[in-house]
Amino acid sequence: MTTQGPCTFEDGGRRCVLHDPVAMPYASTFLWNRRLLLQLNGRGYATAQFMQPEPAKYAHAPALEAKTFMQPEQPVYAHHPGRFCYVKDEDSGLLFSAPHAPVNRRPDAFRWEIEPGGVRWTVACDGIEVAMAVRLPPDDVAELWTIDVRNLSGRARRLSLYPYFPVGYMSWMNQSGGYRPDLGGIVCSSVTPYQKVDDWFRQREFLDRTVLLHGRTPDAWEANQAAFEGGGGLHAPDAITGAARLPGGDALYETPTAALQYRLSLATDEADSLRFVFAPARDDAHIAALRERHLQTDGFIDATAAYAAYLDEGRGCLEIETPDPWFDAFANHWLPRQVYYHGDSNRLTTDPQTRNYLQDHMGMAFIRPATARAAFLHALSQQEPGGAMPDGILLVEGAQLKYINQVPHTDHCVWLPVFLQAYLDETGDMALLEAEVEDRTGARLRVAERIDRAMQWLLDQRDARGLSFIAQGDWCDPMNMVGWKGRGVSGWLSLASAHALRLWAGICEAGGRQAQGAAFLAGAEAFNAAVNTQLWDGDWYGRGITDDGVAFGVRADAEGRIYLNPQAWAMLSGAADDARRQRLIAAVGAELVSPWGVAMLGPPYTGMREDVGRLTQKFPGSAENGAIYNHAAAFWLHALYAVGESDHAWRTLRAMLSGPDAEDCARRGQLPVFVPNYYRGAWRLHPRTAGRSSQLFNTGTAAWLYRCVIESLFGLRGEGAGLRIAPQLPSHWPRARALRRFRGATFEVAIERSRDIASMQVEVDGEPVADGRIAQVAPGRRYRVQVWLPEPGVAA
């Protein structure tokens, strides 16, 4: 499939290709395994972190870095870590680099290919073609690189190739670098800084070396960053432009680097190939093991096969064919990959936020249900005796709650029934409710009892008006000053609590616990009534009430006068009746819908509002301050489908995905290989940057989006022992097809519109199904499903 834009899909959507290194200069992708995360952009810059067990780096910025996580809109600059190869014509002196930086010479041809399991650049300049590719092994912390060069110029060429993998400023305590012929590469060493004696015993097994190991011995090398660069800058390093050979220096408490030189003579159409391993290491024995494991004859081949098998474990449960092939490619290959990354790696942290952990594994229920089940039980094992859930889930022994997980938030119990409803619909595993979970105090309770306690905790954490206390944040982390004095309340959390209670009430009733279900349903109705009384503002719902009794997110506010989340969850919870629903949908359309999606709030704040918090300090249109925050948009999407607003829902869903229009691709700078956590908002205030992608792939959006595609857009949702079929295609689609894998069975689904019917009709294996529900799914069976939908405008 082709488009007029700078990027295209190939191989049935399994490969995304960028054809220009500067058309989308911030476009990025990521590779991961359970211990390593590597983000790469099209010009060759990279950000990598691995677990030991906390996140750490082995290629650093040229100044002391704070410990942090993957950042949105990651800035890059000349000395940002990257993976590069300089190419010099020894006769003419022509210099260029692959993938594009640091020389930034405009290539004659450029192709950046992104596949689920690997990344490859092919760059041609003056008849020399260089291809750089990277893959990861499934379990090892190592990058496996190949560099292939071919002479296409029609004449013999003398070249030097300089693989250049900057290591950066490793440590103010101790850093060095040098070439180790006995180990076969450049070894850069450091000591992770510490002050407390106890930290030494925790850090002494750290992987404090960074190595670039070669498959073939180079002709020269350089390990000193300053000596390599000289006065020429990285676009024309003195060590390359001013000398025939790299000087072979070392770094002695100086910033190290890893640069190698290969002098090649290539006849016409002759090619050469080089292999490298770039990785952190503990000691000489570890380095030797890396070489033995990966640089042996079949090391790269074995790793590629193993990683392909690893990715296959995360294969999605849905394959679609629609009038939008760009969307098909994303939904079939890239969205389930992103869901799998979140659920299998837990975003490479040792203490994921409870809300993130549960929502990510909600998505995992569609990919690997057993993993989702285990994660849910693990989360419940850390429940407080009073029913509250912690702010983060500890995943490894010795892990501690850090950063935002040290700040009290009040929403975590909400996500238990949200996860559970999706998991039970997908698996029918009602036995989970009877599983016993032991907490840190030694108390053993059934899952159902623990969720009862969590729901009661939500009911208990209300003020005299019946609204949920917010403490220092709910789902919105930086809304940290609404309730820090202990009186502020969250309208969103009150509605989310009502939704959670309704979900749990339904599960209780399905499990024969009618009395408990009735009690929780009454609690949901009380929440809804309180929000309707206190926070309905005439056209939409307010976001909350501050410690000082001031409602916000209301029309009286000049900034932040409407928030998206309360509108979405009022539809999910049942608080919004038909009249309110139509008014709030219209308000969202007028206030928050942009060409790039639905903004989280508007207008964005332009300065600190002390009774709301640090959200208001973020740049207008970025992150939670009025960005098109896709996680919140996914809640809106889910709610629109829940009330049957299929066309509004499709427009919301499709806006999360860039392209294929060339202008849209360039504006967003986002390749369609993951959904980012946000696109810039503030399109009225800052139109120049509106729509720009954060390039951040860590987002709860992925799980919700996949769920909505499966259960709502295609309407293939589990229900009890069976499958409910109720697609909500956008009105302009005449047809669609899907292959759904569900509980060991396969469903081939064809959906078509007909002007001869007034309501949906379903046939399964040629037999009509009156209510669109297959009552009992037989594992191993292949079902053929035909769905007819009425043409738009035909009354039911």
C-alpha positions in Angstrom: 0.0 0.0 0.0 1.3 3.5 -0.8 0.5 7.0 0.2 1.8 10.4 -0.8 3.3 11.0 2.6 6.9 10.5 3.8 6.2 7.1 5.3 4.4 4.0 4.0 3.4 0.6 5.1 4.8 -2.5 3.3 4.5 -6.3 3.6 0.8 -6.2 4.6 1.5 -3.6 7.2 4.3 -5.5 9.0 6.9 -2.9 7.9 6.7 0.8 8.2 9.2 2.8 6.0 10.3 6.4 6.3 11.7 7.7 3.1 13.2 11.1 4.2 15.5 11.7 7.1 14.3 15.3 7.7 10.6 15.2 6.8 9.7 13.8 10.2 12.9 14.7 12.2 11.6 13.5 15.6 9.9 10.3 14.4 10.9 7.4 16.5 10.3 3.7 17.3 11.3 1.4 20.1 12.6 -2.2 20.7 12.5 -4.0 24.0 12.9 -7.2 25.9 12.1 -7.8 29.5 15.4 -6.1 30.6 16.1 -3.6 28.0 14.3 -0.7 26.3 15.8 1.1 23.2 14.2 4.1 21.6 15.6 5.2 18.2 14.8 8.1 15.9 15.2 8.2 12.2 18.5 10.2 12.3 20.2 7.7 14.6 19.9 9.2 18.0 19.0 6.7 20.7 17.9 6.5 24.4 18.3 3.2 26.1 17.8 1.9 29.6 18.1 -1.5 31.2 17.1 -3.0 34.6 19.7 -3.8 37.4 17.1 -4.0 38.9 16.2 -0.3 38.7 16.5 1.5 35.4 20.0 2.4 34.3 21.8 3.6 31.2 25.0 2.6 29.4 25.1 5.5 26.9 24.9 8.9 28.6 24.4 12.5 27.9 27.6 14.6 28.1 26.6 16.0 31.5 25.4 14.6 34.8 21.9 13.1 34.3 19.2 12.8 36.9 17.6 9.4 37.4 14.5 9.5 35.3 12.2 7.6 33.0 11.5 7.9 29.3 10.6 11.5 28.6 8.0 13.0 26.2 9.4 15.0 23.3 12.9 13.8 24.1 15.2 16.5 22.8 18.3 15.5 20.8 21.4 17.4 20.1 24.8 16.9 18.6 26.1 15.0 21.7 23.0 13.1 22.5 23.6 9.3 22.6 23.2 7.6 19.3 24.4 4.8 17.0 26.2 6.1 14.0 28.7 5.2 11.2 30.9 7.8 9.4 31.9 7.0 5.9 34.9 8.7 4.2 36.0 8.4 0.6 39.8 8.1 1.0 40.4 9.6 -2.4 38.0 12.5 -2.6 37.6 13.2 1.1 33.8 13.0 0.9 32.3 12.4 4.3 28.8 11.3 5.2 27.2 9.4 8.0 24.5 6.8 8.5 21.7 6.9 9.5 21.9 10.7 9.0 23.5 12.4 12.0 26.1 13.6 12.9 27.3 14.8 9.5 23.7 15.4 8.3 24.7 15.3 4.6 21.6 15.0 2.5 21.7 11.5 1.1 20.9 10.5 -2.5 18.5 7.8 -1.1 17.2 7.1 2.4 15.1 4.3 3.8 14.3 3.6 7.4 12.5 0.3 7.8 10.8 -0.5 11.1 9.6 -4.0 11.7 8.1 -5.5 14.9 11.4 -7.2 15.7 14.1 -4.9 14.3 15.1 -1.6 12.7 17.2 -1.0 9.5 18.4 2.1 7.8 19.7 2.1 4.2 21.5 5.3 3.1 23.1 6.0 -0.3 25.5 8.8 -1.0 27.8 9.2 -4.0 27.4 5.6 -5.1 28.1 4.1 -1.6 25.2 2.4 0.1 25.4 1.7 3.8 22.8 -0.3 5.7 22.7 -0.2 9.5 20.4 -2.6 11.4 19.7 -3.5 15.0 17.9 -6.3 16.7 17.7 -7.4 20.4 18.0 -10.9 21.9 14.9 -11.9 23.9 16.5 -11.9 27.4 20.0 -10.4 27.2 20.9 -6.7 27.7 22.6 -6.2 24.4 22.1 -4.5 21.1 23.1 -6.5 18.0 24.2 -4.3 15.2 25.2 -5.0 11.6 26.7 -2.5 9.2 26.7 -3.5 5.5 28.4 -1.4 2.8 28.1 -1.8 -1.0 29.9 0.0 -3.8 27.2 1.0 -6.4 29.3 3.7 -8.0 30.5 1.8 -11.1 34.2 2.2 -10.1 36.6 0.9 -7.5 36.5 2.8 -4.2 38.7 3.2 -1.2 36.7 3.9 1.9 37.0 4.1 5.7 34.0 3.2 7.8 33.9 4.5 11.4 31.3 2.9 13.6 30.8 5.5 16.3 28.8 4.7 19.5 29.2 7.6 21.9 29.2 6.5 25.6 29.1 10.0 27.2 29.7 11.2 30.7 29.5 8.0 32.8 30.4 9.1 36.3 31.9 12.0 38.2 33.6 9.4 40.5 35.5 7.3 38.0 35.3 6.9 34.2 37.7 5.6 31.6 37.9 3.9 28.3 40.3 2.0 26.1 40.7 -0.7 23.4 41.0 -4.3 24.8 42.3 -6.6 22.1 41.9 -9.6 24.4 38.2 -8.9 24.7 37.7 -7.7 21.1 36.5 -4.2 21.5 36.4 -0.9 23.3 35.6 -1.1 27.0 34.5 1.9 28.9 34.5 1.7 32.7 32.9 3.7 35.5 31.7 3.6 39.1 28.0 4.5 39.8 28.3 7.5 42.2 27.1 7.0 45.8 27.6 8.5 49.2 25.9 6.2 51.6 27.8 3.1 52.6 24.7 0.9 52.3 24.5 1.9 48.6 27.8 0.3 47.9 26.5 -3.2 48.8 23.5 -2.6 46.5 25.6 -1.3 43.6 28.7 -3.5 43.7 27.2 -5.9 41.1 26.1 -3.1 38.8 26.9 -3.4 35.1 29.2 -0.3 35.1 31.0 -1.0 31.9 29.9 -0.1 28.4 31.4 -2.2 25.6 31.4 -2.1 21.8 32.5 -5.5 20.7 33.4 -6.2 17.1 33.1 -9.4 15.0 36.2 -8.4 13.0 39.3 -6.6 14.2 39.4 -2.9 13.2 42.3 -1.2 11.6 42.2 1.6 14.2 40.2 2.9 17.1 39.7 5.8 19.5 38.3 5.8 23.0 38.6 9.5 24.0 35.7 11.6 23.0 37.7 14.9 23.0 40.5 13.4 20.9 38.0 12.0 18.4 36.0 15.2 18.0 38.9 17.7 18.2 37.9 21.2 16.9 36.0 20.0 14.0 32.8 19.1 15.8 30.9 15.9 15.4 29.9 16.8 11.9 33.6 16.7 10.8 35.7 15.1 13.6 39.4 15.9 13.5 40.3 12.3 14.1 38.6 11.5 10.8 39.1 14.5 8.6 42.6 15.3 9.7 44.3 11.9 9.8 44.4 8.7 7.8 43.9 6.6 10.9 42.2 7.0 14.3 44.9 7.8 16.9 44.2 4.8 19.2 43.9 6.9 22.4 42.4 6.1 25.7 40.2 8.0 28.2 41.7 8.5 31.7 39.0 10.1 33.9 37.9 11.8 30.6 34.7 11.3 28.7 35.0 8.0 26.8 33.6 7.0 23.5 33.7 4.0 21.2 34.9 4.7 17.7 36.4 2.0 15.3 37.9 2.3 11.8 37.7 -0.2 9.0 39.7 0.6 5.8 38.0 -1.0 2.8 38.8 -1.4 -0.9 35.7 -2.3 -2.8 35.4 -3.2 -6.5 32.3 -2.4 -8.4 29.2 -3.8 -6.8 31.4 -5.4 -4.1 30.0 -5.5 -0.5 31.2 -6.0 3.0 29.5 -6.7 6.3 30.4 -6.0 9.9 28.8 -7.1 13.2 28.9 -5.5 16.6 27.5 -5.8 20.1 26.8 -2.7 22.1 26.0 -3.5 25.8 26.6 -2.9 29.5 28.8 -5.4 31.3 29.9 -6.3 34.8 33.5 -7.5 34.3 35.8 -9.2 31.9 34.0 -12.6 32.3 30.7 -10.9 31.4 32.2 -9.3 28.3 33.7 -12.6 27.2 30.3 -14.3 27.6 28.7 -11.6 25.5 31.2 -12.2 22.8 30.8 -16.0 22.9 27.0 -15.8 23.0 26.4 -13.3 20.2 29.5 -12.9 18.0 29.9 -16.6 17.3 29.0 -17.7 13.7 25.3 -18.1 14.2 24.8 -15.8 17.2 22.9 -13.1 15.4 20.8 -15.6 13.6 19.9 -17.5 16.8 19.0 -14.2 18.6 16.8 -13.1 15.7 14.9 -16.4 15.7 14.5 -16.3 19.5 13.3 -12.8 19.5 10.8 -13.5 16.7 9.4 -16.4 18.9 9.2 -14.0 21.8 7.2 -11.5 19.8 4.9 -14.3 18.6 3.9 -14.9 22.2 2.3 -11.5 22.1 0.3 -12.0 18.9 -3.0 -10.2 18.9 -6.4 -11.8 19.0 -7.9 -9.8 16.0 -7.0 -9.4 12.4 -9.1 -6.9 10.4 -9.8 -5.7 6.9 -11.6 -2.4 6.5 -11.9 0.5 4.0 -8.9 2.1 5.9 -5.8 0.0 5.1 -3.6 2.4 7.1 -5.7 1.7 10.2 -5.7 -2.1 9.4 -1.9 -2.2 9.4 -1.8 -0.4 12.8 -4.5 -2.5 14.4 -3.2 -5.8 13.1 0.5 -5.5 13.8 1.5 -2.5 15.8 -1.2 -1.9 18.4 -1.1 -5.4 19.8 2.7 -5.1 19.9 2.5 -2.0 22.0 -0.1 -3.7 24.3 2.3 -6.7 24.7 5.2 -4.4 25.5 3.3 -2.8 28.4 2.1 -6.0 29.8 5.2 -8.1 29.5 7.8 -5.5 30.5 5.7 -3.4 32.9 7.3 -0.4 31.3 10.7 -1.5 32.7 10.1 -0.3 36.2 10.2 -2.1 39.6 7.2 -0.2 41.0 4.6 0.6 38.3 1.8 2.8 39.3 -1.1 0.6 40.4 -3.5 2.3 37.9 -1.0 1.7 35.1 -0.2 -1.9 36.1 -3.9 -2.8 36.2 -4.8 -1.1 32.9 -1.8 -2.4 31.1 -2.8 -5.9 32.1 -6.3 -5.2 31.1 -4.9 -5.1 27.6 -2.8 -8.2 28.3 -6.0 -10.1 28.9 -6.5 -10.0 25.1 -2.9 -11.0 24.4 -1.8 -13.5 27.1 -4.6 -13.9 29.7 -2.5 -16.0 32.1 -0.1 -13.2 32.5 -2.9 -10.8 33.1 -4.4 -13.1 35.8 -1.1 -13.5 37.6 -0.6 -9.7 37.6 -4.0 -9.1 39.0 -3.4 -11.5 41.9 0.0 -10.0 42.5 -1.5 -6.5 42.7 -4.2 -7.7 45.2 -1.5 -9.2 47.4 -0.3 -5.7 48.1 -3.7 -4.4 49.2 -3.9 -2.6 52.5 -5.9 -4.2 55.3 -8.5 -1.5 55.1 -9.2 -2.2 51.4 -7.1 0.6 49.8 -4.6 -0.2 47.0 -1.1 1.2 47.2 0.1 3.9 44.8 2.5 1.5 43.2 3.0 -2.3 42.9 6.4 -3.7 43.9 7.6 -6.2 41.4 10.9 -7.4 42.8 12.4 -8.0 46.2 13.9 -4.9 47.7 12.0 -2.5 45.3 10.7 0.7 46.9 7.9 3.1 45.9 9.6 6.1 44.1 8.8 9.4 42.5 5.0 9.8 42.0 4.3 6.6 43.9 5.3 8.4 47.1 2.4 10.8 46.6 -1.0 9.8 47.9 -3.6 9.2 45.2 -7.1 8.0 45.6 -8.1 6.3 42.4 -6.3 2.9 42.5 -9.3 0.8 43.7 -11.3 1.9 40.8 -9.2 -0.1 38.4 -9.8 -3.5 40.0 -13.4 -4.0 38.6 -12.4 -2.2 35.3 -9.6 -4.8 34.8 -11.8 -7.6 36.0 -14.7 -6.9 33.7 -12.5 -7.0 30.6 -10.6 -10.1 31.9 -13.8 -12.0 32.7 -15.4 -11.1 29.4 -12.4 -12.3 27.5 -11.8 -15.5 29.5 -14.9 -16.5 31.4 -12.6 -17.3 34.3 -15.1 -16.8 37.2 -12.9 -19.1 39.3 -10.6 -16.2 39.7 -13.1 -14.7 42.2 -12.6 -17.7 44.5 -8.8 -17.6 44.4 -7.2 -16.8 47.8 -4.7 -14.0 48.0 -2.4 -13.5 50.9 -1.3 -10.0 51.7 1.8 -8.7 53.5 0.2 -9.1 56.9 -0.5 -12.8 56.3 -4.2 -12.4 55.9 -5.8 -14.7 53.3 -8.9 -13.5 51.5 -10.7 -14.6 48.4 -10.5 -12.2 45.4 -14.2 -11.4 45.7 -13.7 -10.4 49.4 -10.8 -8.2 48.5 -12.7 -6.3 45.9 -15.6 -6.0 48.3 -13.2 -4.2 50.6 -11.8 -2.1 47.9 -15.3 -1.0 46.8 -16.2 -0.3 50.4 -13.1 1.8 50.7 -14.3 4.0 47.8 -17.6 4.4 49.5 -16.0 5.4 52.8 -13.7 8.0 51.2 -16.5 10.6 50.6 -17.2 14.0 52.1 -20.6 15.1 53.4 -21.7 15.9 49.9 -21.1 12.3 48.8 -18.1 13.1 46.6 -14.7 11.3 46.6 -11.8 12.9 48.4 -8.9 13.5 46.0 -5.9 13.9 48.4 -2.9 14.8 46.2 -4.3 13.4 42.9 -6.6 10.9 41.3 -5.9 9.5 37.8 -4.4 12.9 37.0 -1.1 12.8 38.8 -0.2 16.5 38.7 -3.6 17.6 40.1 -1.8 17.6 43.4 -3.2 20.7 45.2 -7.0 20.3 44.9 -7.3 18.3 48.1 -3.9 18.3 49.9 -5.5 19.9 52.9 -7.9 17.0 53.2 -11.2 18.6 52.0 -11.0 18.8 48.2 -13.0 16.3 46.1 -12.8 14.9 42.6 -15.8 14.8 40.3 -14.1 12.4 38.0 -13.2 10.0 40.8 -16.8 10.1 42.1 -18.0 9.1 38.6 -15.3 6.5 38.2 -16.2 5.1 41.5 -19.8 4.8 40.4 -18.7 3.0 37.3 -16.5 0.7 39.2 -19.3 -0.1 41.7 -21.7 -0.8 38.8 -19.3 -3.1 37.2 -18.6 -5.0 40.4 -22.3 -5.1 41.2 -22.9 -6.9 37.9 -20.1 -9.3 38.5 -21.5 -10.1 42.0 -24.9 -10.8 40.6 -23.5 -13.0 37.9 -21.7 -15.0 40.6 -24.9 -15.4 42.7 -24.2 -12.7 45.2 -27.3 -10.6 44.6 -27.4 -8.9 48.0 -23.9 -7.6 47.7 -24.6 -6.6 44.1 -27.6 -4.6 45.2 -25.7 -2.8 47.9 -22.9 -1.8 45.6 -25.3 -0.7 42.9 -27.0 1.6 45.5 -23.6 3.1 46.2 -23.1 3.8 42.6 -26.4 5.6 42.4 -25.5 7.7 45.4 -22.3 8.8 43.7 -24.1 9.7 40.5 -26.8 11.6 42.4 -24.1 13.6 44.3 -22.3 14.5 41.1 -25.5 15.6 39.4 -26.4 17.8 42.4 -23.0 19.3 43.0 -21.1 19.4 39.7 -23.5 19.5 36.7 -22.7 23.0 35.2 -25.5 23.2 32.7 -23.7 21.8 29.7 -21.0 19.6 31.2 -19.7 18.3 34.5 -17.2 20.1 36.7 -13.8 18.4 37.5 -14.0 18.8 41.2 -14.2 21.1 44.2 -11.1 22.5 45.9 -10.1 22.5 49.6 -11.6 26.0 49.8 -15.0 24.9 48.4 -14.5 26.3 44.8 -15.8 24.2 41.9 -13.4 24.1 39.0 -13.6 22.8 35.4 -16.8 24.9 35.1 -17.9 27.7 32.7 -16.9 30.4 35.2 -13.3 29.5 34.8 -11.3 31.4 32.2 -8.8 28.5 31.9 -9.4 24.9 32.4 -13.2 25.4 32.3 -14.0 22.0 30.8 -12.2 18.7 31.4 -12.8 15.6 29.2 -12.7 12.9 31.9 -15.8 13.8 33.8 -17.8 13.8 30.6 -16.6 10.4 29.6 -17.1 8.8 32.9 -20.5 10.4 33.5 -21.6 8.4 30.4 -20.0 5.2 31.7 -21.4 5.5 35.2 -24.9 6.3 34.1 -24.9 9.8 35.8 -25.7 11.5 32.4 -29.2 11.0 31.2 -30.1 11.4 27.5 -30.5 15.2 27.8 -27.3 15.7 29.7 -25.4 13.3 27.4 -26.3 15.3 24.3 -25.3 18.5 25.9 -22.0 17.4 27.1 -21.1 15.7 23.8 -21.9 19.0 22.1 -19.8 20.9 24.6 -16.8 18.6 24.1 -17.2 19.0 20.3 -17.2 22.8 20.6 -14.5 23.2 23.3 -12.1 20.2 23.0 -12.1 18.6 19.6 -9.2 19.5 17.4 -7.9 18.2 14.0 -5.6 15.9 15.9 -8.0 14.5 18.5 -9.8 15.4 21.7 -8.0 17.6 24.2 -7.9 16.7 27.9 -9.0 20.1 29.0 -9.5 23.6 27.7 -8.5 26.3 27.5 -5.1 25.3 28.8 -3.7 27.0 31.9 -1.1 29.7 31.3 0.1 30.0 34.9 0.1 28.4 38.3 -3.3 27.9 39.9 -2.4 26.9 43.4 -5.8 25.3 44.2 -5.4 22.9 41.3 -1.6 22.2 41.3 1.4 21.5 39.2 -0.8 20.5 36.2 -1.2 24.2 35.6 2.5 24.8 35.5 3.1 22.5 32.5 3.5 24.3 29.2 0.1 25.0 27.7 -0.9 22.2 25.3 1.6 19.7 26.7 0.9 16.6 28.8 -2.1 17.0 31.1 -2.3 20.8 30.6 -4.6 20.6 27.5 -2.7 18.2 25.3 -4.6 15.7 23.2 -3.9 13.2 25.9 -4.7 9.9 24.3 -5.3 8.0 27.5 -8.1 10.4 28.4 -9.3 10.4 24.8 -9.5 6.6 25.0 -11.8 6.8 28.0 -14.0 9.2 25.9 -13.8 6.7 23.0 -14.9 3.8 25.3 -17.8 5.9 26.7 -19.0 7.0 23.2 -19.2 3.3 22.2 -20.9 2.5 25.4 -23.8 4.8 24.5 -23.9 3.9 20.8 -22.2 7.1 19.4 -20.3 5.1 16.8 -19.5 7.9 14.4 -18.2 10.2 17.2 -16.3 7.2 18.5 -14.6 6.5 15.1 -13.5 10.1 14.7 -12.0 10.0 18.1 -10.3 6.7 17.5 -8.9 7.6 14.0 -7.5 10.9 15.3 -5.2 9.0 17.5 -3.4 7.5 14.5 -1.3 9.7 12.2 -1.5 9.7 8.4 -1.6 8.7 5.7 -2.0 12.3 4.6 1.5 13.8 4.1 0.7 17.1 5.9 -0.7 15.2 8.9 2.4 13.0 9.1 4.7 16.0 8.9 2.7 18.0 11.4 2.6 15.2 14.0 6.0 13.7 13.2 4.6 10.4 14.4 5.1 7.1 12.7 2.0 4.8 12.8 3.9 2.1 14.8 2.6 3.1 18.3 0.0 5.4 19.7 1.8 8.2 21.7 0.7 9.4 25.1 -0.2 12.8 23.7 -0.2 15.1 20.8 0.2 18.8 21.5 -3.0 20.7 22.1 -3.5 24.5 22.6 -4.2 24.8 18.8 -5.8 28.2 19.4 -3.0 29.5 21.6 0.0 27.9 19.9 -1.0 26.8 16.4 2.6 26.3 15.3 3.2 23.3 17.6 -0.3 21.9 17.7 -0.5 18.2 16.8 3.1 17.5 17.5 3.6 14.0 19.0 5.3 13.4 22.3 6.9 10.3 20.8 6.3 8.6 24.2 5.1 5.0 23.8 4.5 4.4 27.5 0.7 5.0 27.8 -2.4 3.4 29.1 -4.0 4.3 25.8 -2.8 1.2 24.1 -4.8 -1.2 26.2 -8.0 0.8 26.0 -7.6 1.3 22.3 -7.2 -2.4 21.6 -10.1 -3.2 23.8 -12.3 -0.7 22.0 -11.3 -2.0 18.5 -12.1 -5.6 19.6 -15.2 -5.2 21.8 -16.8 -2.1 20.3 -15.8 -1.2 16.8 -16.0 -4.8 15.8 -18.3 -5.7 18.6 -16.8 -9.1 19.4 -17.0 -9.2 23.2 -17.2 -12.2 25.5 -20.3 -12.5 27.6 -20.6 -15.3 30.1 -19.9 -18.6 28.3 -20.4 -17.1 24.9 -19.6 -14.3 22.5 -21.7 -11.2 21.9 -21.6 -9.8 18.3 -22.6 -6.2 18.0 -20.3 -4.2 15.7 -20.4 -0.4 15.7 -18.8 0.4 12.3 -18.7 4.1 11.3 -21.6 4.9 9.0 -19.4 5.5 6.0 -18.0 2.0 6.0 -20.0 -0.3 3.7 -18.2 -3.5 4.9 -15.4 -4.9 7.0 -14.0 -8.3 7.9 -12.4 -9.7 11.0 -10.7 -12.9 12.2 -11.2 -13.2 16.0 -9.4 -15.7 18.2 -11.4 -16.2 21.3 -11.2 -18.9 24.0 -9.6 -21.4 21.7 -12.1 -20.9 18.9 -11.7 -18.9 15.7 -14.4 -16.6 14.3 -14.4 -15.5 10.6 -16.6 -12.4 10.6 -17.9 -10.6 7.6 -19.9 -7.4 8.2 -21.9 -5.7 5.4 -24.5 -3.0 5.2 -27.9 -3.6 3.6 -30.6 -1.2 2.7 -33.2 -4.0 3.1 -33.0 -4.3 6.9 -33.9 -1.9 9.8 -31.8 -3.6 12.5 -28.7 -5.8 12.8 -29.0 -9.4 11.7 -26.5 -12.1 12.5 -25.9 -15.6 11.0 -23.5 -18.1 12.4 -22.6 -21.0 10.0 -25.7 -20.1 8.0 -28.1 -20.1 10.9 -29.7 -16.9 12.3 -28.8 -15.8 15.8 -31.7 -13.7 17.1 -29.8 -11.6 19.7 -26.4 -11.6 18.1 -25.1 -13.9 20.9 -23.4 -17.2 20.5 -24.4 -18.8 23.8 -21.6 -21.4 24.2 -18.2 -21.2 22.5 -16.6 -24.5 21.6 -12.8 -24.5 21.7 -11.2 -25.7 18.5 -14.2 -24.8 16.4 -14.1 -22.4 13.4 -17.2 -20.2 13.2 -18.3 -18.4 10.1 -20.2 -15.3 11.1 -22.2 -13.0 8.7 -23.4 -9.7 10.1 -25.7 -7.3 8.2 -26.1 -3.7 9.4 -28.7 -1.3 8.2 -27.7 1.6 5.9 -27.3 4.9 7.8 -30.6 6.6 8.3 -32.7 3.5 8.3 -34.9 3.5 11.4 -34.9 0.5 13.6 
